[in-house]
Amino acid sequence: MDSFSASCSRYENFTFLCSPLVYTENLKYSQPILDLPFPLSCSLAWSPKQAAMEVVRTSSVSSIHIPTSISKTQITKPKFLNFQFNPIPSSSFSRIHGKTPSKSKLFTAISPSPSSVSTESIGPPEPEVEVDTKGEKFDWYAQWYPLMPVCDLDKRVPHAKKVLGLDVVVWWDRSESTWKVFNDACPHRLAPLSEGRIDQWGRLQCVYHGWCFNGSGDCKFIPQAPPDGPPVNTFKKACVAAYPSTVHHDIVWFWPNTDPQYKDIILKKQPPFIPELDDPSYTRTMGNRDIPYGYDVLVENLMDPAHVPYAHYGIMRTQKPKVKVDREGGRPVQLSVKKLDINGFIGDQEWGISKYIAPCIFYAYTKPVENQANGTASSAGTGKERKIMDVGPANWQKACFVPTKSDALVVGFRRWLNKYAGGEVDWKGKYSGALPPTPPREQLMDRYWSHVVNCRSCNAAHKGLNALEVVLQVASLAFIGIVAAAKQNAVSVAARNTMIAMAIVCFAGSKLLAHFIYKNFHYHGYNHAFR
């Protein structure tokens, strides 16, 4: 059940961001409630003068493992730990706490059934400060959403994404040297523009009839229109809806509203600013993953450090408690919510301070202590989602029993979601409320379509290893062919035996490589009972 994991050692400062983005058209899931309203990208920052990344591994779709805390090491300065799910409002913990994190290197990987007995929370306290916002309702369509890290976008082709149920296409406009985000439907016959191409003049061309559009969405060419006829391409209905978009922190962001009043929204409200992501003294890398289950389940999972020793046992390192009550070493975790309003909440953790900024940012500033535990972000699957849907999102505590302080941030998030967003994402009628059937495990935890095809480095590695597998197979056949074709006296016994041995080695190597490719780039099962 590991999907993305990394661990760091010997560092002073640490920053992590995780950002739920949207799934691509390549995914086999279509119902929005089972998918994030935004794509998933993660960012991890750390530093040190001796920072070392020990493991960076990409695997299954069913779980995202990202270290959200720190391995056992000597630490003398404050750390900055950051979880981010999508739009990142422009505030930083250095401003909030009046501190400036010391320099660090940045790694970036730019989301039971109810019983007759009440199971409402009895442990996690109410927020110490809950601001009365006088019935304000959170507007899901008045936020910046990250679509994809630039490093994983190919300028030669358009890319399909789905955000909040909106089908959009991301493409590189050569004339303006910037990324554009359009509605993914040609105004002619509604064919997906993401299946088209960028023509020789740098225009987005529809695959169906060849209509071409510039970076503003204006139709510049209709092949079927006679050159001496009326200029039908200039009609307003021939234009494509263009969303406000920008590149921020090397991620393409867009505003999910094409109303003309938002054309220059970037001048009034910018995507959130994380200083470390623009600091050249930091080291960073980006990644993305498509997750086939609900936004709320993913967000609360990322706010839940108590599941790490169990859900990620043997994958993520955790702090060993003084008294180990079981194999995994779970222990009490002291969390609390300090403030909650329409913009999110502030959380207090035993190792630092965290903040959730609606709808999808969670980050934390760690305290200077000697030892820290490894944390992670992981998915719990779609079963929990169905149980909550059975009782209704607003009544989630009737299906869950959360009596300890380790669930305080999850309770805070659910309280925010219910109070300001009506308990659910605003799909604007694009979701009926019924969950589709749960896909088979192999499909649910697929790695290829959920990550590899959208990751430039993983895709290149996958192609290279597949080519190597073919080379080994050809080499094996070649050695056998040489032995079979050679006359008995033309090749010595030793040479003959050597070539047979080499054929066997190449064949075995190709089989082992095929298994490695499947396990790391397609599907790898995980059974907790045998871990």
C-alpha positions in Angstrom: 0.0 0.0 0.0 2.8 2.4 -0.7 2.5 5.0 -3.3 5.1 7.7 -2.7 7.6 7.6 0.1 10.7 9.4 1.0 12.9 9.7 4.1 15.5 12.2 5.0 18.3 12.1 7.5 20.8 14.5 9.1 19.1 17.8 8.4 18.2 20.9 10.2 15.2 22.3 8.5 12.4 20.4 6.8 9.4 21.5 4.7 6.7 19.3 3.2 3.8 20.2 1.0 1.1 17.9 -0.3 -1.5 19.2 -2.7 -4.6 17.2 -3.9 -4.9 17.9 -7.6 -7.2 16.3 -10.2 -7.2 13.0 -11.9 -6.4 12.8 -15.7 -8.5 11.4 -18.5 -6.2 8.3 -18.4 -7.8 7.2 -15.1 -10.5 4.6 -15.3 -12.8 6.3 -12.8 -15.4 8.9 -13.8 -17.5 9.7 -10.8 -16.3 12.9 -9.2 -17.1 11.9 -5.6 -14.7 9.0 -6.0 -12.0 11.3 -7.3 -10.4 14.4 -5.9 -11.8 17.8 -6.9 -8.2 18.7 -7.7 -5.0 16.8 -8.8 -2.5 15.6 -6.3 1.0 17.1 -6.1 3.4 17.1 -3.3 6.2 19.3 -2.2 8.8 18.4 0.4 11.5 20.8 1.6 14.4 20.1 3.8 17.8 21.2 4.4 20.7 20.8 5.6 24.0 21.2 5.2 24.1 17.5 5.1 20.6 16.6 3.9 20.4 13.2 2.3 17.4 11.7 0.7 17.5 8.0 1.4 14.4 6.8 -0.4 12.1 8.2 -3.0 9.7 5.6 -4.2 6.6 5.7 -6.3 4.1 2.9 -6.2 0.4 2.2 -5.5 -2.6 4.4 -6.1 -4.4 3.3 -3.0 -2.0 5.0 -0.6 0.3 8.0 -0.6 3.1 7.7 1.8 4.9 10.9 2.3 7.1 11.6 5.4 5.5 14.4 7.3 7.8 14.5 10.2 11.4 13.8 11.0 13.5 10.7 11.6 15.5 10.3 14.7 18.4 12.7 14.5 20.1 15.5 16.3 18.1 18.7 15.7 19.1 22.1 17.0 17.0 24.5 15.0 13.3 24.8 14.4 11.9 22.8 11.5 9.2 23.9 9.0 6.9 21.1 8.1 4.3 21.7 5.5 1.4 19.7 4.1 -0.5 21.3 1.3 -3.6 20.1 -0.6 -4.2 22.4 -3.5 -4.6 26.1 -3.5 -2.1 27.5 -1.2 -3.3 30.8 0.3 -0.7 33.4 0.6 0.4 33.1 4.2 3.3 31.4 5.7 4.2 30.3 9.1 7.2 32.5 9.3 4.7 35.4 9.2 2.2 33.8 11.5 4.7 33.1 14.2 7.0 36.0 13.6 9.8 33.7 12.8 11.9 33.1 9.8 12.9 29.5 9.2 16.6 29.0 8.8 17.8 28.1 5.4 17.1 24.6 4.2 17.1 22.5 1.1 13.8 21.9 -0.5 12.5 18.6 -1.9 9.2 19.0 -3.6 6.8 16.4 -4.7 4.5 19.1 -5.8 -5.8 15.2 -1.4 -17.9 0.5 10.9 -21.4 0.9 9.9 -23.5 3.0 12.3 -25.0 1.1 15.2 -27.8 1.8 17.6 -25.3 3.3 20.0 -24.2 6.9 19.5 -20.6 7.1 18.5 -20.1 10.8 18.5 -16.8 12.2 19.7 -16.2 12.4 23.4 -12.5 13.2 23.4 -11.2 16.0 21.1 -12.2 19.3 22.6 -14.0 22.1 20.7 -11.8 24.7 19.2 -10.5 27.1 21.8 -11.4 30.0 19.4 -14.1 29.6 16.9 -14.8 32.8 14.9 -18.4 33.6 14.1 -18.5 34.4 10.4 -22.2 35.2 10.4 -23.4 32.3 8.2 -20.8 32.8 5.5 -20.7 30.0 2.9 -17.4 28.8 1.5 -17.2 29.4 -2.3 -15.4 26.5 -4.0 -15.2 28.4 -7.3 -13.5 31.5 -5.9 -10.2 29.9 -5.2 -7.0 29.2 -7.1 -6.4 25.5 -7.8 -3.1 23.8 -8.8 -3.4 21.6 -11.9 0.0 20.1 -12.5 3.7 20.7 -11.8 5.4 22.3 -14.9 8.1 19.6 -14.8 5.5 16.9 -15.8 3.9 18.9 -18.6 4.9 18.3 -22.2 4.8 21.5 -24.2 4.2 19.6 -27.4 0.8 18.2 -26.5 -2.4 19.3 -24.7 -3.2 17.7 -21.3 -6.6 16.7 -19.9 -7.6 17.4 -16.3 -10.7 17.4 -14.3 -11.2 19.8 -11.4 -14.4 20.1 -9.3 -16.1 18.2 -12.1 -14.8 20.7 -14.7 -13.1 19.2 -17.8 -10.2 21.4 -18.7 -7.2 21.2 -21.1 -3.8 22.6 -20.2 -1.6 23.5 -23.2 1.5 25.6 -24.0 0.9 28.8 -25.9 4.1 29.5 -27.9 3.0 32.9 -28.9 2.7 34.1 -25.3 5.2 31.6 -23.9 2.8 30.6 -21.1 0.5 27.7 -20.1 -3.2 28.2 -20.9 -6.2 26.4 -19.4 -9.3 26.1 -21.5 -12.7 24.3 -21.3 -11.9 20.9 -22.7 -14.6 21.0 -25.4 -14.5 22.4 -28.9 -17.5 24.8 -29.5 -18.2 23.1 -32.8 -19.2 19.6 -31.8 -17.9 19.4 -28.2 -14.9 17.1 -29.1 -12.2 17.1 -26.3 -9.5 19.6 -27.2 -7.1 17.6 -25.1 -7.1 14.9 -27.7 -6.0 17.4 -30.4 -2.6 18.8 -31.0 -0.5 22.0 -31.1 -0.2 23.1 -34.8 2.8 24.5 -36.5 1.7 28.1 -35.7 1.3 27.2 -32.0 -2.5 27.1 -32.0 -4.6 24.5 -30.2 -6.2 22.4 -32.9 -9.3 20.2 -32.4 -8.8 16.6 -33.5 -12.3 16.3 -34.9 -12.6 18.9 -37.6 -9.3 20.9 -37.3 -10.7 24.1 -35.7 -7.8 26.2 -34.3 -7.7 28.5 -31.3 -5.2 31.0 -30.0 -4.2 31.6 -26.3 -7.2 33.8 -25.7 -9.7 31.1 -26.8 -10.5 32.9 -30.1 -11.1 30.7 -33.1 -8.5 31.6 -35.7 -9.2 29.0 -38.4 -12.1 26.8 -39.5 -11.0 24.6 -42.4 -14.6 24.0 -43.5 -15.4 27.7 -43.9 -14.8 29.1 -47.5 -12.1 31.8 -47.5 -14.4 34.2 -49.4 -17.4 33.6 -47.2 -18.5 35.3 -43.9 -15.8 35.2 -41.1 -17.7 32.7 -39.0 -14.6 32.0 -36.9 -15.0 35.5 -35.4 -18.4 34.8 -33.9 -18.4 34.6 -30.1 -19.9 31.1 -30.2 -16.8 29.9 -32.1 -14.6 30.8 -29.1 -13.4 28.4 -26.4 -13.9 29.4 -22.7 -10.5 30.3 -21.3 -10.0 30.1 -17.5 -7.7 32.6 -15.7 -4.4 30.8 -15.2 -0.8 31.4 -14.0 2.4 29.6 -13.2 3.3 29.9 -9.5 5.9 27.9 -7.6 6.5 26.0 -10.9 3.0 24.7 -10.8 0.2 25.6 -13.2 -2.8 27.1 -11.3 -6.2 28.1 -12.6 -9.3 29.9 -11.4 -12.4 27.7 -12.1 -14.7 30.5 -13.3 -14.7 31.9 -16.9 -17.0 34.9 -16.0 -15.4 38.0 -17.5 -15.3 39.7 -14.1 -12.5 37.2 -13.2 -10.4 37.8 -16.2 -7.8 39.8 -14.2 -8.4 38.0 -10.9 -4.6 37.5 -10.6 -4.3 41.2 -9.9 -6.7 41.0 -7.0 -6.0 37.6 -5.6 -2.9 35.5 -6.2 -2.2 31.8 -5.6 -0.8 31.2 -2.1 2.8 32.0 -1.6 5.3 29.6 0.1 8.6 31.4 0.4 10.7 28.2 0.5 9.4 27.1 -3.0 10.8 30.3 -4.6 14.1 30.3 -2.6 17.0 29.3 -4.9 19.0 28.1 -1.9 16.5 25.3 -1.5 16.6 22.0 -3.4 13.3 20.7 -4.7 11.6 18.3 -7.0 7.9 17.8 -8.0 5.6 14.9 -8.4 1.9 14.2 -9.0 -0.5 11.4 -8.4 -4.2 10.7 -9.2 -6.2 9.3 -6.3 -9.6 7.6 -7.0 -11.4 8.5 -3.9 -13.0 11.5 -2.1 -11.4 14.8 -1.2 -12.6 14.8 2.4 -11.3 11.3 3.1 -7.8 12.2 1.7 -7.6 15.5 3.6 -8.5 14.0 7.0 -6.1 11.2 6.3 -3.3 13.6 5.9 -4.2 15.3 9.2 -4.0 12.0 11.0 -0.5 11.1 12.2 -1.8 8.3 14.5 -2.4 5.9 11.6 1.2 5.9 10.4 2.7 3.1 12.6 -0.1 0.8 11.5 -1.2 1.7 7.9 2.5 2.2 6.9 4.1 -0.4 9.2 7.5 -1.5 7.7 7.4 1.4 5.1 7.7 4.6 7.2 10.0 4.8 10.2 8.3 6.1 13.4 9.5 7.1 16.8 9.8 4.2 19.2 7.8 4.8 22.4 9.3 4.1 25.8 6.6 1.5 26.4 5.7 -0.6 23.3 2.2 -2.0 23.7 2.1 -3.8 20.4 4.3 -4.7 17.4 3.7 -1.3 15.6 4.4 0.9 18.6 1.3 3.2 18.5 1.1 5.8 21.2 -1.0 8.7 22.4 -0.8 11.8 20.1 -1.7 15.2 21.5 -3.4 17.4 18.9 -5.8 20.3 19.4 -7.6 22.9 17.2 -6.9 26.5 18.3 -8.9 28.5 15.9 -11.6 27.7 13.3 -13.3 30.1 10.8 -14.3 30.1 7.1 -10.7 30.2 6.0 -9.7 27.0 7.9 -8.1 26.5 11.3 -4.9 26.4 13.3 -3.8 23.2 15.0 -1.4 22.5 17.8 0.7 19.4 17.7 3.1 18.0 20.2 6.0 18.6 17.8 4.8 21.9 16.3 2.0 24.1 15.0 -0.1 23.2 12.0 -2.6 25.2 9.9 -5.3 24.2 7.5 -6.2 26.8 4.9 -9.4 25.9 3.1 -10.0 24.1 0.9 -6.8 22.1 0.6 -3.7 23.4 2.4 -2.3 21.9 5.5 1.2 22.8 6.7 3.1 22.9 10.0 6.0 24.5 11.7 7.9 22.1 13.9 9.4 22.8 17.3 13.1 22.4 18.0 13.3 19.0 19.8 15.9 16.2 19.8 13.9 13.5 18.3 10.9 13.5 15.8 8.8 10.8 14.5 8.3 10.0 10.9 4.8 10.8 9.6 3.1 10.1 6.3 0.1 10.8 4.2 -1.7 7.7 3.2 -5.1 6.7 1.7 -7.5 4.4 3.6 -9.4 3.2 0.6 -13.0 3.8 -0.5 -14.8 1.7 2.2 -14.8 4.5 4.7 -16.2 6.8 2.1 -19.2 4.6 1.6 -19.9 4.2 5.3 -19.9 8.0 5.7 -22.1 8.4 2.7 -24.6 6.0 4.3 -25.2 8.3 7.2 -24.6 11.6 5.4 -21.4 13.7 5.6 -23.0 16.0 8.1 -23.5 13.0 10.4 -20.1 11.5 10.0 -19.6 11.1 13.7 -22.5 8.6 13.9 -20.4 6.3 11.8 -17.0 7.1 13.4 -15.9 7.0 17.1 -13.2 9.5 17.7 -12.6 9.7 21.5 -8.9 10.7 21.6 -6.9 13.9 21.0 -5.1 12.2 18.1 -8.3 12.8 16.0 -8.6 16.5 16.9 -7.5 17.8 13.5 -9.8 15.4 11.7 -12.7 16.6 13.9 -11.7 20.2 13.2 -11.7 19.6 9.5 -15.1 17.9 9.5 -16.4 20.7 11.6 -15.2 23.2 9.1 -16.6 21.2 6.2 -20.0 20.9 7.8 -20.2 24.5 9.0 -19.0 26.4 6.0 -19.3 24.0 3.0 -22.5 22.1 3.9 -20.5 18.9 4.5 -19.4 18.4 0.9 -17.7 19.8 -2.2 -19.9 22.0 -4.3 -20.2 20.0 -7.6 -22.8 22.3 -9.1 -25.0 19.4 -10.1 -22.3 17.4 -11.8 -22.6 14.6 -9.2 -25.7 12.7 -8.4 -24.8 11.6 -4.9 -24.4 7.9 -5.6 -21.0 6.2 -5.5 -20.0 4.0 -8.4 -19.0 0.4 -7.8 -15.6 -0.1 -6.1 -13.1 -1.1 -8.8 -11.1 -4.3 -8.4 -8.0 -4.0 -6.1 -5.6 -4.2 -9.0 -7.4 -1.3 -10.7 -7.8 0.7 -7.5 -4.1 0.5 -6.7 -2.9 0.8 -10.2 0.3 2.8 -10.5 0.8 3.2 -14.2 -2.3 5.2 -15.1 -2.4 7.0 -11.8 1.2 8.3 -11.9 3.7 6.9 -14.4 2.0 8.2 -17.6 1.9 11.7 -16.1 5.4 11.7 -14.6 8.2 12.6 -17.0 10.9 10.8 -15.1 8.9 7.7 -14.2 7.6 7.4 -17.8 11.2 7.6 -19.2 12.4 5.0 -16.7 9.5 2.7 -17.6 10.2 3.0 -21.3 14.0 2.4 -20.7 13.4 -0.7 -18.5 11.0 -2.1 -21.1 13.6 -1.6 -23.8 16.2 -3.3 -21.6 13.8 -6.3 -21.1 13.4 -6.7 -24.9 17.2 -6.5 -25.3 17.7 -9.3 -22.8 15.1 -11.4 -24.5 16.7 -10.8 -27.9 20.2 -11.6 -26.5 18.9 -14.8 -25.0 17.4 -15.9 -28.3 20.6 -14.8 -30.1 22.8 -17.0 -27.9 20.6 -20.0 -28.4 20.5 -19.4 -32.2 24.3 -19.2 -32.4 24.7 -22.4 -30.5 22.0 -24.1 -32.7 23.4 -22.8 -36.0 27.1 -23.5 -35.3 28.6 -26.7 -36.5 29.5 -29.1 -33.8 33.3 -28.8 -34.4 33.2 -25.1 -35.1 32.6 -24.0 -31.5 34.4 -25.5 -28.6 32.5 -27.2 -25.8 33.5 -24.4 -23.4 32.3 -21.7 -25.7 29.1 -23.6 -26.4 28.4 -24.0 -22.7 29.2 -20.3 -22.0 26.7 -19.1 -24.6 24.0 -21.5 -23.2 24.7 -20.1 -19.8 24.5 -16.5 -21.1 21.2 -17.3 -22.8 19.8 -18.7 -19.5 21.1 -15.6 -17.6 19.6 -13.2 -20.1 16.3 -15.0 -20.1 16.2 -15.1 -16.3 17.2 -11.4 -16.2 14.4 -10.5 -18.5 11.9 -12.3 -16.3 13.2 -10.7 -13.1 13.1 -7.3 -14.8 9.6 -7.8 -16.0 8.6 -8.6 -12.4 10.4 -5.5 -11.2 8.7 -3.3 -13.8 5.2 -4.7 -12.9 5.8 -4.3 -9.2 7.1 -0.8 -9.3 5.3 0.8 -12.3 1.9 -1.1 -12.4 0.7 -2.9 -9.3 2.2 -4.2 -6.0 -0.1 -5.8 -3.5 0.3 -5.2 0.2 -1.0 -7.5 3.0 -0.7 -6.1 6.5 -1.1 -9.5 8.0 2.2 -10.6 6.5 4.1 -7.4 6.9 
